[in-house]
Amino acid sequence: MTDNQTAIMRMCSLAACAHLVDIGLEPVMQMVTRDRNRIALQSDIMGAYSLGIRNLLCLSGDHQSLGSQPEAMNVYDIDSLNLVNTARIMRDEGKDLSGFVLNEARLCLSAPPKIPSPTLRLPGHPAG
């Protein structure tokens, strides 16, 4: 599920994915760094996991000047590679970026093909 694709406001990816999980599907939630700082991104990752969302696609997002509200401010606190790394740390080390210990999160992570980062999958967890 896209995350405000083309910088146009839409239902958030988290809610859309939660609806899909409710009907038995396994969605891939897109998360962009354009609109959230690292605290909000980590919070959304934890929220997604708590709602049964297990697949995450990390993107930087289209620049807001291309969307319907070009006067909006971007955030870009971290880039998409750092978001993949943040989610990996949360999943593999059970910690947030400040080192606080979290409950276990089994996520399937990926980044777009143009970024030199492999799809990260957990052993025994099917692709979503």
Solvent accessible surface area in square Angstrom, and as a share of the most:
residue,aa,sasa,rsa
1,M,89,0.40
2,T,48,0.28
3,D,2,0.01
4,N,31,0.16
5,Q,92,0.41
6,T,57,0.33
7,A,14,0.11
8,I,64,0.33
9,M,140,0.62
10,R,102,0.37
11,M,120,0.53
12,C,59,0.35
13,S,2,0.01
14,L,40,0.20
15,A,36,0.28
16,A,13,0.10
17,C,0,0.00
18,A,19,0.15
19,H,110,0.49
20,L,44,0.22
21,V,40,0.23
22,D,118,0.61
23,I,127,0.64
24,G,67,0.64
25,L,100,0.50
26,E,81,0.36
27,P,12,0.08
28,V,53,0.30
29,M,3,0.01
30,Q,41,0.18
31,M,2,0.01
32,V,5,0.03
33,T,0,0.00
34,R,6,0.02
35,D,61,0.32
36,R,42,0.15
37,N,63,0.32
38,R,97,0.35
39,I,129,0.65
40,A,38,0.30
41,L,0,0.00
42,Q,19,0.09
43,S,64,0.42
44,D,35,0.18
45,I,3,0.01
46,M,96,0.43
47,G,24,0.23
48,A,3,0.02
49,Y,53,0.20
50,S,88,0.57
51,L,88,0.44
52,G,27,0.26
53,I,3,0.01
54,R,63,0.23
55,N,4,0.02
56,L,5,0.02
57,L,36,0.18
58,C,0,0.00
59,L,36,0.18
60,S,48,0.31
61,G,23,0.22
62,D,59,0.30
63,H,80,0.36
64,Q,24,0.11
65,S,64,0.41
66,L,132,0.66
67,G,16,0.15
68,S,67,0.43
69,Q,90,0.40
70,P,74,0.47
71,E,134,0.60
72,A,44,0.34
73,M,170,0.76
74,N,54,0.27
75,V,64,0.37
76,Y,74,0.28
77,D,57,0.29
78,I,13,0.07
79,D,70,0.36
80,S,8,0.05
81,L,82,0.41
82,N,74,0.38
83,L,0,0.00
84,V,10,0.06
85,N,61,0.31
86,T,2,0.01
87,A,0,0.00
88,R,72,0.26
89,I,27,0.14
90,M,3,0.01
91,R,29,0.11
92,D,76,0.39
93,E,93,0.42
94,G,14,0.13
95,K,81,0.34
96,D,28,0.14
97,L,66,0.33
98,S,83,0.54
99,G,39,0.38
100,F,145,0.60
101,V,123,0.70
102,L,34,0.17
103,N,139,0.71
104,E,118,0.53
105,A,13,0.10
106,R,94,0.34
107,L,4,0.02
108,C,7,0.04
109,L,0,0.00
110,S,25,0.16
111,A,13,0.10
112,P,20,0.13
113,P,138,0.87
114,K,173,0.73
115,I,25,0.13
116,P,129,0.81
117,S,28,0.18
118,P,98,0.61
119,T,64,0.37
120,L,40,0.20
121,R,118,0.43
122,L,27,0.13
123,P,123,0.77
124,G,87,0.84
125,H,37,0.17
126,P,90,0.57
127,A,65,0.51
128,G,49,0.47
